[in-house]
Amino acid sequence: MMAMDHASQKDNVPERVGSVAEGASAGSMVAGETMAGGAAAGEATTEGAAAVDTSAGSAVAGETMAGGAANGEVSTEGAAPRDASEGSAGAEEAPEAERPASPDARVAASASATQRLYERAKRIIPGGVQLLSKRPEQMAPGLWPAYYREARGCEVWDLDGRHYYDLSTNGIGACLLGFRDEDVTRAAIGAIERGSMSTLNPPEEVELAERLCAIHPWAQQVRFTRSGGESCAAAIRIARATTGRSVVAVCGYHGWHDWYLSANLGETEALSGHLLPGLDPAGVPKELTGTVPTFPYNDREAFRSILDRYGPRLACVIMEPCRYRDPEPGFLEYVRDEAHRAGALLVFDEITIGWRLTYGGAHLRLGVAPDIAVFAKALGNGHPIGAVIGTEQAMQGAHVSFISSTYWTERVGPAAALATLAKMEATGAAAHAGAIGERIMASWSRNAARHGLPVETGDGYACLAHFRFVHDQAEQLRTLYTQLMLERGFLAGTAVYPTLAHTENIVNMYDEEVDCVFGIIADALREDKVEQSLRGPTAHSGFRRLL
């Protein structure tokens, strides 16, 4: 893109006609009059906002879908169809909205329906939301929209009708095919129409188990859950039951359950280097102290010390086979062989990297088979499903330990997973995600160099693209980046999980805005105006109490 003055560039964001009000019915939480055209200079009016009251029947009125579509149908009215020549290989030709009318109308003011609902939520829901990664405070406090009215492809509309392209984590990595993929949605609706729950069991779970074992020939048995944390907890229970041992060596992030957070019961915060800092083990029995030692990735000596101390008591090692880059040569083989020598099992957590780096678990690409592997997230493309697969010997504990839950027998999860697996394989979704990620990382590097911005992208996997600001004000810079991208119609942070729905056209638009925003941030740094450029508090990092 040709260079232009940052201020003039910001004022000349291409128009995305009707992106705010178009498609929002008169019955939506905030009437069309409160959008662009009804509120000037970023002021959000409250006209028509009474619909947010629960007396209206729900927090979101029944007609909040585009065009007021009824009976669960999502209307595409008001959205121009995407040119297939610009689309991803095999991606659904989802409608693509126009770009926003003006930057000032892009970010929800404190009086918007989206922000008001979140203020209500924080008073009645501890933590505000159900998933830490979806807290607005993690991105841009007071500005990041907490709720969506509609999502399709890589596009999202908040409760005020504002449209965004998702260039962040796209459902925290759960939607590799994009939001509301038409084939997966058809399978889910079919499962609902045939009855999502019964006194009997859904036959789809047998087909899914067979399919997972066919993709991973080393595995012979499967148990299902409906989330990643449950899958990890079930895998640990199975490993402990199979071996008759208690100690679990950990490398990475594996959920919220007692068995995992017990690692932080000691004198030091052992999990601080494993993705999330600030995880207080409040409520975790102190009797679990010493049952979950941790070791850093690629650190053979640290793992060796665990074996030396806990060897005869070690039930298993649980770790991600990789996160952002390949392991050092021989590291996974060393962990596997030494664990087996100690009589322990190797469990691979494929919840985030699985299906995204390659079709199936990333361990298939790395050539190291575990005893047990766990999956979730992309497996259902937005529909709840988790899986624990393993060798017949490793899964013996599942035959004797009580692991059971009613909603693990519903039908939608396995039906959606079967459709997801078929489409991921047919479209080469993992390869597409990698290619899109490469373009995004190149955009960050090119634009950072152009503006002299201290940004580091590293050499990690493009399918989990990420960058960081190398500066003392890194957290403020991260927050400012998100704030400015929101103003331009993008949900954006320092990590992007590409999907099949991300097209070259969308990435090109993103690249233009990154160029503009990096330039503005570079100017703010040079003029020492980063703090005063923020419209709210600095984003949180890690876990902390909200109220």
GUMIGU-922216 format. One record per residue (C-alpha): residue number from 1; x, y, z. Coordinates in steps of 0.001 Angstrom, whole numbers, plus 500000, padded with zeros to 6 digits. Layout:
<rs>
(r NUM (X Y Z)) ...
</rs>
This chain:
<rs>
(r 1 (500000 500000 500000)) (r 2 (501304 503476 499147)) (r 3 (502473 505578 502036)) (r 4 (500156 508298 503315)) (r 5 (499975 510550 506297)) (r 6 (498741 508578 509301)) (r 7 (496084 511103 510243)) (r 8 (494706 511361 506724)) (r 9 (494842 507590 506375)) (r 10 (492740 507156 509496)) (r 11 (490190 509608 508143)) (r 12 (489966 507771 504839)) (r 13 (489062 504299 505979)) (r 14 (487099 502829 503033)) (r 15 (483407 502867 503729)) (r 16 (481625 499636 504605)) (r 17 (478145 500856 503791)) (r 18 (475489 499942 506325)) (r 19 (477781 497764 508408)) (r 20 (476448 499158 511643)) (r 21 (472719 499391 511078)) (r 22 (472231 497201 508026)) (r 23 (470831 493795 508866)) (r 24 (469776 494832 512378)) (r 25 (466030 494633 512640)) (r 26 (463887 497188 514382)) (r 27 (463513 494644 517159)) (r 28 (467224 494314 517906)) (r 29 (468695 495454 521196)) (r 30 (469534 498865 519834)) (r 31 (467358 500181 517023)) (r 32 (468983 501176 513760)) (r 33 (468578 504842 514664)) (r 34 (471176 504446 517420)) (r 35 (473831 503357 514932)) (r 36 (475815 505436 512448)) (r 37 (473568 508261 511364)) (r 38 (471775 508385 514702)) (r 39 (474792 509108 516871)) (r 40 (477431 511618 515917)) (r 41 (481090 511786 516818)) (r 42 (481045 508418 518528)) (r 43 (478200 509271 520929)) (r 44 (475896 506291 521434)) (r 45 (472278 507207 521995)) (r 46 (470024 505187 524244)) (r 47 (466946 505427 522070)) (r 48 (465372 502022 521668)) (r 49 (467759 500484 524167)) (r 50 (464972 499359 526440)) (r 51 (465031 496060 524624)) (r 52 (468106 495152 526619)) (r 53 (465937 494804 529701)) (r 54 (465086 491222 530540)) (r 55 (461432 492151 530511)) (r 56 (461739 492077 526744)) (r 57 (462048 488322 527052)) (r 58 (465823 487960 526879)) (r 59 (468995 489993 526846)) (r 60 (468898 489864 523093)) (r 61 (465509 490353 521485)) (r 62 (464282 487615 519210)) (r 63 (464814 489655 516075)) (r 64 (468508 490401 516525)) (r 65 (469589 488236 513624)) (r 66 (470330 489947 510333)) (r 67 (467112 491005 508662)) (r 68 (465067 489738 511597)) (r 69 (465316 486151 510352)) (r 70 (463022 483762 512128)) (r 71 (462979 480075 513027)) (r 72 (466726 479895 513527)) (r 73 (467512 480968 509963)) (r 74 (470340 483446 509626)) (r 75 (469562 485992 506965)) (r 76 (472241 487248 504625)) (r 77 (470249 490325 503705)) (r 78 (472369 493415 503316)) (r 79 (475657 491576 502875)) (r 80 (477345 491369 499516)) (r 81 (478385 487843 498467)) (r 82 (482098 487137 498435)) (r 83 (483746 486561 495083)) (r 84 (484675 482891 494990)) (r 85 (487908 483763 493210)) (r 86 (488993 485614 496342)) (r 87 (487878 482886 498715)) (r 88 (489780 480161 500452)) (r 89 (490080 476691 498989)) (r 90 (486830 474933 499755)) (r 91 (485618 477659 502096)) (r 92 (481941 478476 502371)) (r 93 (481052 481530 500306)) (r 94 (479812 483436 503321)) (r 95 (478406 486927 502831)) (r 96 (480904 489681 503409)) (r 97 (479672 492956 504870)) (r 98 (480834 496359 503690)) (r 99 (483420 498282 505680)) (r 100 (482384 500649 508485)) (r 101 (480961 504077 507793)) (r 102 (483428 505895 510048)) (r 103 (486057 505065 512658)) (r 104 (484270 507160 515284)) (r 105 (481181 504952 515065)) (r 106 (483140 501690 515328)) (r 107 (483876 501243 519023)) (r 108 (481010 500873 521472)) (r 109 (480695 503764 523891)) (r 110 (479977 503055 527540)) (r 111 (476244 503532 526909)) (r 112 (476037 500857 524176)) (r 113 (473898 497783 524645)) (r 114 (476925 495501 524364)) (r 115 (478831 497280 527126)) (r 116 (475757 497721 529346)) (r 117 (475028 494018 529244)) (r 118 (478598 493230 530274)) (r 119 (478336 495578 533247)) (r 120 (475229 493644 534304)) (r 121 (477046 490353 533761)) (r 122 (479934 491271 536057)) (r 123 (477486 491810 538898)) (r 124 (475785 488429 538539)) (r 125 (478431 486196 536896)) (r 126 (481743 485891 538803)) (r 127 (484462 486808 536336)) (r 128 (481894 488260 533938)) (r 129 (482154 485411 531425)) (r 130 (482714 481646 531377)) (r 131 (486144 481657 529722)) (r 132 (489086 483802 530823)) (r 133 (490229 484301 527234)) (r 134 (486875 485898 526370)) (r 135 (487045 488597 529029)) (r 136 (487059 492012 527333)) (r 137 (489613 493094 529931)) (r 138 (492119 490748 528313)) (r 139 (491953 492787 525103)) (r 140 (490768 496405 525584)) (r 141 (488809 497109 528780)) (r 142 (485605 499050 528150)) (r 143 (485978 498821 524380)) (r 144 (486190 495179 523309)) (r 145 (482660 493854 522674)) (r 146 (481785 491089 525111)) (r 147 (478837 489689 523148)) (r 148 (477928 488800 519596)) (r 149 (474581 488837 517891)) (r 150 (475712 486853 514898)) (r 151 (478865 485174 513611)) (r 152 (479575 483637 510217)) (r 153 (482810 482878 508403)) (r 154 (485276 485206 510099)) (r 155 (482733 488000 510586)) (r 156 (481016 489022 513804)) (r 157 (478243 491461 514701)) (r 158 (477897 492745 518265)) (r 159 (474594 493509 519998)) (r 160 (474625 497043 518612)) (r 161 (474913 495790 515035)) (r 162 (478565 496757 514643)) (r 163 (480416 494555 512181)) (r 164 (483931 493205 512660)) (r 165 (486280 490875 510849)) (r 166 (487797 488467 513358)) (r 167 (491563 488644 513071)) (r 168 (492064 487342 516583)) (r 169 (491564 483798 517878)) (r 170 (488309 482969 516075)) (r 171 (486447 481330 518917)) (r 172 (489677 480683 520868)) (r 173 (490778 478255 518177)) (r 174 (487525 476291 518124)) (r 175 (486432 477210 514591)) (r 176 (489100 476164 512103)) (r 177 (486471 476107 509337)) (r 178 (485090 479491 510342)) (r 179 (481989 480401 512320)) (r 180 (478707 478712 511401)) (r 181 (480209 476588 508658)) (r 182 (477328 475539 506417)) (r 183 (478167 471817 506324)) (r 184 (478786 471510 510052)) (r 185 (475691 473566 510809)) (r 186 (473604 471315 508562)) (r 187 (474856 468256 510447)) (r 188 (474146 469880 513824)) (r 189 (470634 470948 512821)) (r 190 (469961 467470 511480)) (r 191 (471016 465979 514806)) (r 192 (468713 468370 516664)) (r 193 (465787 467620 514380)) (r 194 (466255 463869 514928)) (r 195 (466470 464433 518687)) (r 196 (469642 465639 520359)) (r 197 (469003 463629 523536)) (r 198 (467363 460307 524267)) (r 199 (467288 457541 526849)) (r 200 (469407 455671 524293)) (r 201 (472808 456555 522845)) (r 202 (473642 458348 519568)) (r 203 (475115 456001 516944)) (r 204 (477317 458843 515671)) (r 205 (479668 458355 518615)) (r 206 (480636 454894 517370)) (r 207 (481351 456180 513875)) (r 208 (483362 459075 515300)) (r 209 (485410 456724 517509)) (r 210 (486214 454543 514517)) (r 211 (487120 457571 512438)) (r 212 (489514 458941 515061)) (r 213 (491254 455590 515377)) (r 214 (491563 455334 511590)) (r 215 (493235 458761 511476)) (r 216 (495512 457764 514372)) (r 217 (496386 454091 513710)) (r 218 (498279 453717 516987)) (r 219 (495000 454202 518955)) (r 220 (492404 451483 519524)) (r 221 (489949 452980 522016)) (r 222 (488114 456276 522539)) (r 223 (486109 458071 525228)) (r 224 (484196 461289 524588)) (r 225 (483598 464411 526643)) (r 226 (482249 467811 525664)) (r 227 (485182 470100 526443)) (r 228 (488960 470289 526500)) (r 229 (489314 470589 530266)) (r 230 (487109 467524 530745)) (r 231 (489173 465615 528185)) (r 232 (492400 466344 530038)) (r 233 (490847 465463 533396)) (r 234 (489516 462187 531982)) (r 235 (492886 461348 530445)) (r 236 (494665 461921 533763)) (r 237 (492109 459794 535618)) (r 238 (492537 457014 533064)) (r 239 (496341 457167 533271)) (r 240 (496272 457059 537053)) (r 241 (493823 454145 537029)) (r 242 (495839 452229 534448)) (r 243 (499166 452627 536256)) (r 244 (497923 452672 539856)) (r 245 (500076 455759 540437)) (r 246 (499348 459384 541357)) (r 247 (502059 461798 540196)) (r 248 (501562 463630 536899)) (r 249 (504396 465537 535200)) (r 250 (503142 468596 533325)) (r 251 (504525 470680 530481)) (r 252 (502014 473271 529253)) (r 253 (498477 474450 529911)) (r 254 (495849 471758 530453)) (r 255 (492720 473306 531954)) (r 256 (491178 474398 535229)) (r 257 (490600 471174 537185)) (r 258 (492022 470415 540628)) (r 259 (494573 467929 539346)) (r 260 (496202 470659 537214)) (r 261 (495981 473713 539467)) (r 262 (497449 471659 542317)) (r 263 (500819 472351 540674)) (r 264 (500580 475858 542168)) (r 265 (500068 474635 545745)) (r 266 (503779 474794 546486)) (r 267 (505871 477767 547553)) (r 268 (506311 478937 543956)) (r 269 (503807 479467 541134)) (r 270 (504934 476456 539145)) (r 271 (502498 477106 536287)) (r 272 (503578 480712 535670)) (r 273 (505704 479687 532708)) (r 274 (503008 477473 531211)) (r 275 (500903 479940 529185)) (r 276 (498846 481532 531982)) (r 277 (500217 483365 535028)) (r 278 (498159 484249 538092)) (r 279 (496330 480933 538513)) (r 280 (495540 480857 542229)) (r 281 (494830 477288 543426)) (r 282 (492100 478573 545774)) (r 283 (489700 475732 546514)) (r 284 (492162 473032 545476)) (r 285 (492825 470554 548322)) (r 286 (496232 471149 549881)) (r 287 (496588 467389 550125)) (r 288 (497324 467415 546374)) (r 289 (500570 469329 546979)) (r 290 (503492 467653 545252)) (r 291 (501405 465507 542904)) (r 292 (501974 467617 539758)) (r 293 (505589 468647 539114)) (r 294 (506235 470799 536036)) (r 295 (509039 471076 533500)) (r 296 (509701 473512 530613)) (r 297 (509422 472451 526991)) (r 298 (512688 471167 525481)) (r 299 (514321 470987 528942)) (r 300 (515656 467456 529300)) (r 301 (517441 468160 532572)) (r 302 (514254 469420 534243)) (r 303 (512385 466335 533089)) (r 304 (515238 464117 534233)) (r 305 (515026 465637 537724)) (r 306 (511326 464768 537873)) (r 307 (512088 461179 536919)) (r 308 (514830 460963 539520)) (r 309 (512522 462248 542252)) (r 310 (509179 460689 541354)) (r 311 (509996 457804 538973)) (r 312 (508211 454888 540731)) (r 313 (505223 457150 541542)) (r 314 (504865 458742 538094)) (r 315 (501559 457872 536419)) (r 316 (502005 459895 533260)) (r 317 (503504 462877 531507)) (r 318 (501015 465265 529880)) (r 319 (502236 467855 527415)) (r 320 (501468 469534 524129)) (r 321 (503589 467829 521463)) (r 322 (504289 471352 520189)) (r 323 (502784 474801 520554)) (r 324 (504403 477421 518362)) (r 325 (507337 475534 516823)) (r 326 (508836 472073 516447)) (r 327 (510570 470501 519444)) (r 328 (514309 470159 519524)) (r 329 (515386 467003 517678)) (r 330 (514848 463936 519828)) (r 331 (513122 465730 522717)) (r 332 (509703 464066 522381)) (r 333 (511323 460690 521852)) (r 334 (513397 461241 524997)) (r 335 (510322 462084 527073)) (r 336 (508415 459093 525706)) (r 337 (511228 456600 526190)) (r 338 (512174 457795 529673)) (r 339 (508531 457877 530778)) (r 340 (508051 454327 529567)) (r 341 (511270 453252 531267)) (r 342 (509802 454577 534523)) (r 343 (506532 452729 533886)) (r 344 (504569 455925 533104)) (r 345 (502349 456832 530161)) (r 346 (502767 459693 527686)) (r 347 (499706 461876 527088)) (r 348 (499646 464454 524299)) (r 349 (497315 467419 524658)) (r 350 (496232 468214 521086)) (r 351 (493395 470528 522063)) (r 352 (494868 473677 520501)) (r 353 (497393 472449 517929)) (r 354 (495493 469346 516791)) (r 355 (493926 469579 513271)) (r 356 (495415 473069 512882)) (r 357 (499027 472140 512101)) (r 358 (498080 469004 510198)) (r 359 (495020 466822 509712)) (r 360 (494848 464871 512966)) (r 361 (497133 465302 515923)) (r 362 (500327 467297 515439)) (r 363 (502211 464263 516741)) (r 364 (501479 462549 513404)) (r 365 (503595 465199 511678)) (r 366 (506304 464890 514338)) (r 367 (506386 461095 514113)) (r 368 (505996 460365 517834)) (r 369 (502975 458359 518983)) (r 370 (501769 458808 522585)) (r 371 (499869 456337 524743)) (r 372 (496902 458722 525017)) (r 373 (495937 461896 523140)) (r 374 (493182 464407 523887)) (r 375 (491255 466593 521457)) (r 376 (488572 469293 521618)) (r 377 (488275 472842 520148)) (r 378 (488511 472437 516347)) (r 379 (487180 468880 516522)) (r 380 (483602 470199 516629)) (r 381 (484119 473554 514891)) (r 382 (482202 475438 517553)) (r 383 (480031 472575 518787)) (r 384 (480950 470954 522137)) (r 385 (482944 467762 521732)) (r 386 (486099 466387 523293)) (r 387 (487859 463082 522801)) (r 388 (490373 460915 524650)) (r 389 (491982 458327 522386)) (r 390 (494548 455740 523395)) (r 391 (496103 452362 523010)) (r 392 (494139 449417 524326)) (r 393 (496647 448954 527129)) (r 394 (496744 452625 528169)) (r 395 (492932 452846 528197)) (r 396 (492487 449947 530617)) (r 397 (491842 452415 533423)) (r 398 (488737 453657 531591)) (r 399 (487167 450218 532074)) (r 400 (487472 450301 535862)) (r 401 (487338 453988 536830)) (r 402 (483938 455688 536997)) (r 403 (484007 458334 534230)) (r 404 (480466 459225 533217)) (r 405 (478291 462246 532341)) (r 406 (474775 462673 530935)) (r 407 (475602 465332 528378)) (r 408 (478480 463294 527001)) (r 409 (475715 461276 525355)) (r 410 (474009 464072 523423)) (r 411 (474010 463823 519634)) (r 412 (475051 467223 518289)) (r 413 (478710 467014 519310)) (r 414 (479623 463795 517495)) (r 415 (477447 464672 514491)) (r 416 (479186 468035 514151)) (r 417 (482597 466398 514620)) (r 418 (482003 463928 511810)) (r 419 (481042 466752 509450)) (r 420 (484023 468794 510635)) (r 421 (486502 465983 510038)) (r 422 (485134 465391 506546)) (r 423 (485378 469045 505571)) (r 424 (488791 469647 507132)) (r 425 (490151 466736 505128)) (r 426 (488401 467648 501863)) (r 427 (489436 471313 501930)) (r 428 (492937 471038 503334)) (r 429 (491954 473430 506106)) (r 430 (495260 473083 507957)) (r 431 (497297 474021 504880)) (r 432 (495026 476992 504205)) (r 433 (495344 478202 507801)) (r 434 (499109 478001 507494)) (r 435 (499163 479931 504212)) (r 436 (496912 482685 505571)) (r 437 (499016 482832 508722)) (r 438 (502167 483325 506643)) (r 439 (500576 486328 504919)) (r 440 (499545 487799 508252)) (r 441 (502988 487362 509799)) (r 442 (504560 488922 506719)) (r 443 (502222 491894 507111)) (r 444 (503301 492416 510715)) (r 445 (507006 492195 509853)) (r 446 (506790 494422 506781)) (r 447 (504700 497140 508391)) (r 448 (506673 497118 511640)) (r 449 (509915 497556 509716)) (r 450 (508415 500315 507621)) (r 451 (507349 502332 510651)) (r 452 (510277 501447 512894)) (r 453 (507997 499749 515420)) (r 454 (509594 497279 517897)) (r 455 (507628 494175 516881)) (r 456 (508836 490587 516960)) (r 457 (506993 487824 515095)) (r 458 (509459 485004 515617)) (r 459 (509632 481821 513559)) (r 460 (506660 479967 515012)) (r 461 (503847 478115 513273)) (r 462 (501822 480385 511009)) (r 463 (498650 478489 511912)) (r 464 (498983 480079 515377)) (r 465 (500419 483385 514196)) (r 466 (501438 485809 516906)) (r 467 (503641 488815 517517)) (r 468 (504757 490873 520479)) (r 469 (505875 494396 521152)) (r 470 (509479 494437 522400)) (r 471 (509229 497504 524596)) (r 472 (508833 498542 528233)) (r 473 (505287 499667 527394)) (r 474 (504411 496396 525670)) (r 475 (501056 495950 527435)) (r 476 (499985 499520 526678)) (r 477 (501060 499103 523057)) (r 478 (499121 495858 522803)) (r 479 (496023 497563 524174)) (r 480 (496400 500543 521831)) (r 481 (496775 498219 518853)) (r 482 (493528 496451 519719)) (r 483 (491753 499758 520328)) (r 484 (492791 501186 516964)) (r 485 (491923 498006 515082)) (r 486 (488468 497961 516695)) (r 487 (487906 501450 515333)) (r 488 (488623 500060 511877)) (r 489 (486274 497105 512152)) (r 490 (488655 494341 513193)) (r 491 (488702 492155 516285)) (r 492 (492465 491991 516620)) (r 493 (495086 491201 519198)) (r 494 (498668 490011 519048)) (r 495 (497600 486475 518058)) (r 496 (495641 485311 515024)) (r 497 (494259 481792 514593)) (r 498 (493502 481670 510841)) (r 499 (490512 479750 509523)) (r 500 (489265 478409 506223)) (r 501 (486974 481442 506064)) (r 502 (489832 483957 505915)) (r 503 (490294 485011 502294)) (r 504 (493082 486900 500558)) (r 505 (490714 489848 500183)) (r 506 (490116 490008 503941)) (r 507 (493816 489661 504698)) (r 508 (494575 492478 502241)) (r 509 (492104 494755 504040)) (r 510 (493684 493747 507350)) (r 511 (497152 494497 505990)) (r 512 (496073 498038 505028)) (r 513 (494774 498712 508505)) (r 514 (497832 497199 510195)) (r 515 (499971 499557 508127)) (r 516 (497903 502513 509295)) (r 517 (497719 501426 512944)) (r 518 (501412 500559 513232)) (r 519 (502162 504018 511892)) (r 520 (499939 505682 514484)) (r 521 (501484 503614 517283)) (r 522 (505005 504430 516087)) (r 523 (504134 508139 516155)) (r 524 (502686 507800 519657)) (r 525 (505887 506111 520829)) (r 526 (508115 508779 519338)) (r 527 (505996 511533 520887)) (r 528 (505661 509700 524230)) (r 529 (501884 509752 523923)) (r 530 (501032 506055 524257)) (r 531 (499251 506375 527614)) (r 532 (497203 509405 526573)) (r 533 (496230 507664 523320)) (r 534 (494424 504926 525241)) (r 535 (490666 505353 525622)) (r 536 (490507 502996 528582)) (r 537 (492657 500986 531021)) (r 538 (495534 498786 529920)) (r 539 (494533 495227 529047)) (r 540 (494985 492530 531673)) (r 541 (497511 489749 531266)) (r 542 (496894 486498 533089)) (r 543 (494102 485863 535576)) (r 544 (492808 488434 538060)) (r 545 (489617 489231 539927)) (r 546 (487321 491753 538235)) (r 547 (485223 492946 541191)) 
</rs>
